[in-house]
Every structure is written in structure tokens, then in C-alpha cells.
Amino acid sequence: MASAAGGGAAGEGEWLKVAQLRAMVQAQDPQAKEVDNLTLRRFLRARDHNVDKASAMFLKFLQWRREAAPGGFVPEEQVRRELSQDKLCMGGVDRTGRPILVAFPTRHFSANRDMAEFKSFVVYFFDKICARIPRGQEKFLAIVDLKGWGYANCDIRAYIAAIEIMQNYYPERLGKALLIHVPYMFMKAWKMIYPFIDNNTRDKFVFVDDKSLQQTLRREIDENQLPEFLGGKMPVIPLKDHVQHPQAV
């Protein structure tokens, strides 16, 4: 089992609750022994340190994980069509060391979407970005570029599915999502999505207006790590071309 060290500030009381959570979940699912304390702490924090609620959430996660990624990961061939659209890219890191995920929703078309493959793709890319998170950090930063977004791209069912997977099975992983170049019509879609976002996640979505875009980006990201298409020096790499060593999520 991984050490509890290196995961950010936590008081003794919180670690005691993590120990209680571990005892509860291991008694019900032996697979829980393979999970480190930092993971358990994220589930605990996602349920406002209520051990019973965190236990139910974590046990549901273990069952889901066995079904969503029976071999421990989602194979590339299972999401090849989604990958080919280059709707997600890897960037550099922000000023706190969080890896950057860049999303292009204009490359997603609801008419061509298969929901089963899309859900597998969501698991695939969350696994990939979480594997980039360095020791001592637990979150990632997302840049969501909505430039050119229109009705053909609008896919409420898919958006809600992705958010629910993130909230329920990757809790406390999203540090912040910067939504940029947001067209007015997207706000109509957002009003339908918003009720499905839990309170712990809502504040992490930040709408950035064009006037403050560069100031906001450069406050979060050094120029050397800022994506080239946003005025920085870091090229973004499509998810299908990103190579990394296998690592536990």
C-alpha cells in the first residue's frame, strides 16, 4: 500500500477517518486493499468527510471499475473512433505542477457519437491525465476551448455522462476547468448541464471572457507551458499520439 505522505495538507483527524474508511471498505471488498490512502482520502473529501457516504461511494467505484475496465485499463482499439477526432490533447503543466488537458468540443458531433464508446473514451482519457499527475499533486487543469461551438456539437447526454463519471469515479481530480471562447448559445446548454454537477465540482468550472483570457491563462500557466494556439510555447499533443509509461491511476 502506498504511503500517505506527499499528498497535500491533511490533519491527524482526517487520516483517522481515512483509516476508518479503509477498514469499512476492505471488510466488504478485498480489492480495496490495493488502493492507497490518497485515493481513499479523495473519496472521503468528496463526501465532506462522512465515512459512511465515502464508503458507499468507493465500493460503488470498485464495482464500476471492474465493469468499465475489466483488464485494468481501456484498450486503445475500444475507443479508436473517438481518439481519431483529436477532441482532446495533452498540454504542459500549470504553475503548481498540475498537468494540463486541452479539450476541443467543436470536434465532437452528437450525430456520430456512440454512447458506449464515448463512456469508454471518458474513462480512457481520465486514466491518461491522472497518470500524468506527479507525486505531491492530486489534480489536473483543463482548458476547454469552445471556439466555433454550435448546435451540431451540442450533446447534453454525453456532457452529463462525462461529468457524472468524473464526479463519481474520479473525485477530487479536477483542479479547475477554464472554459474559453464561450459562445452565447453554449450557455443554454450549460443551464441544462448545471443541475447535474455536484456542489464540490461547480466552483471548479470557470468561464473566462475574451478580455481577460490572456491575463487568466498567464496567471495559471507559465508562457513555456502555455499552449501555442493560445500564445504560449508549448505544442499540444493529440491524445492518440501521447506516449507515456504505464502507471497506476
N, C-alpha and C positions, 0 to 999 in steps of 0.2 A: 504494500500500500504506500502511495506517495506521501511524502511529508506534508504537514500542514503549513510549513514555512514558505515564504516567498509569494503569498497570495494577497497581499494588501493588509491594511489595518483591520484588526479584529480583537475584541476584548475577550477576557477569560470566560465570561458568561456565554458568549457566542460559541466558543469552542466546546463548552459543556453541552450546549444544545446540539451541536454537530455530533457529539458522542452519543447523545440520546437518540438522535435521528439514525445514526449508524446501527445502533442496537435494534431499533424497531424494524428497519428495512432488511437487515441481514436475517432476522428471525423469520421473515416472510418470503425472502427471495435470496438464495445463496449467491446469486450473481452480483449482489450488492457488494460483496467482499472485494471485487475487482475495481471498485470505484474509489477515487481518492477523496480526501477530506475537502478539498477546494470545490469539487463538483457538488458534494453534499451541501456545502455552505451556500452555493449559488441557489440551490433549490430552497434552502431554508430562508434566505433573504427574499426570494421571490414570493414567499408566503408570509412575509413580515414576521419571521422567527416563530411562527406557530408550528411546532414539531409535528403534530398530528396531520395538519394540512400539507406540510412539506413531505411527510412520509407517503401520503396518498398520491401526491404529485410525482414523487420519484418512482414509486412502484409502477405507476401508470407509464412512466417513461421507459422503464426497463422492458415492460411488455411490448410497448410500441417499437422500441429499438430492435427487438428480436424479429418483428414482422417487417419493419421498414428496411432494415439492413441485415438480413439473416447471416451473411458471411462476415459481418463486422463493418462492412462498408458498401456503398452503392457502386457497382461496376460501371465504368465509363460507357460501355455498349448499351446499358439500360437507359441512358439519357443522351444518346448521341445527337438526336434531332435538336434537343434543347441547347446542347453545347454548340452546335453548328451556327446558331443565331448570334453568338457573341453578345448576348444581352448583359453578361456580367464579366467584369475584368478585375484583375488584381492590380492594386497600386502599390505605393510605398508604405511608409508608416507616418503617423502623426507625431506631434511634438512630445507626446507621452509614451511613444513606442507602440501604440496600437496599430495593427495592420489595417490597411485601407481596402475596402471593397467598393468598386465603382459599378453602378447599375445604370443601364440604358433601357428604360421601359418602352421607348419607341421602337425597339427591336422585337417586342413581344406582340403577337397578334392573336386575339382571342379566338378567331375563326380557325386557326391552325393548331390550337392547343389541345393536347390530350391530358386530361387531369391526372391520371395515374402517373404518367411520365413526368408531368410538371412537379408533382409532390415528391417524386424520387429525386428530381433535379434540385429541389429546395434542400433536401437532406444532403445531397452531394455537395452543394456549394457551401452550406453551413459547416459541414465537416472540413472542407478545404480551408475556409477562412479561419476557423477555430484552430486548425493545426498550425497556422502561422503565428498564433498569439505567443509571445515569448514568456519565459519564466518571469514571474513578478508582475505580470499583467494578465487580466482575465477577459478583456473586452476588445472589440474591433470598432472601427469607424466606417460608416457607409456614406458614400456620396451618390445621390440618386438624381441623375440628370434627366429632367422631363422635357427638354427642348424638343419641340415638334410633336409632343404627345397629342393624340386625337382620339376620336371615338373608336377607330379601328384597333387601337391599343388597349382600350378600356376593358378590363377583365376583373370585375369585382370578386367573383368566386375565387379566382386564382390569387388575388391580393390577400383576401381574407384567409385562404388556406395557408399561404406563406407566413402570414403574421401569427396564425394560431400554432403552426409548427414551431416558430421561433419562441413564442411565449411559453408554450407547454413543455418543449423538449430541449431548448437551448436558453434557459433562463439566465438573465444577468450576463449575457454575452454581448449584446448590442450596447455600445457605449453611447453612440449618437448617430443619427441619420440626418444628413444635411440634404434637404430637398431643394434643388436649384433649377432655375429656368422654368418655374412652375406656371403653366398656362391657366387662365381663369377657369376654363371648363374642367380642369382636374379637381378643383375644389368641390364640384358637385359629386364627383366620385368619392372624394375624401369624406364627405358627410355621411356616405353610406358605409364606409370602412371604419370610421372612427368609433362607433359603438362597440365594435368587436375588439378594440385594443384595450388591454387592461391598464389600470392606473399606474402601475410601475413602468409601463412602456410608453405611454402617451407623451410624457415630457421629453423623451429621447428623440422624437421627431421634430426637427427644426426647419421651418420654412424660411429660406434666405431670399430676400428680394435682390433684384439685379444691382441696385445702387450700392448695397453693402456686401456684394458677393466676394470681391477680392479681399476686402478687409476681414471678412469672416473666415475665408479659406486660409489666409496667411496667419491668422491668429491661431488656427488649429494645426496648420501644416507648414513646415519649412519649404522654401522655394525648391530645394533639391529633391524634395519628396512629393511636391505638388504635381498632379498630372499635367502633362504637356498641353493637352487641349484646354486646360484652364489657366495657362500662362506660366506653368512651372517647368521643371526639367526632367520629370520622371515619366517615361513612357508607361502606358498601361498595357497589361498583358491579358489577352482573352483567356478565360478560364480553361479552355480546351488546350491551350499552349503552355499553361503554367505547370512547371515541374517542381515537385518538392519531395523530400524523403518521407516515406510513410511515418505517421506519428499518431499516437492515441489522441482522441478528441476529449 
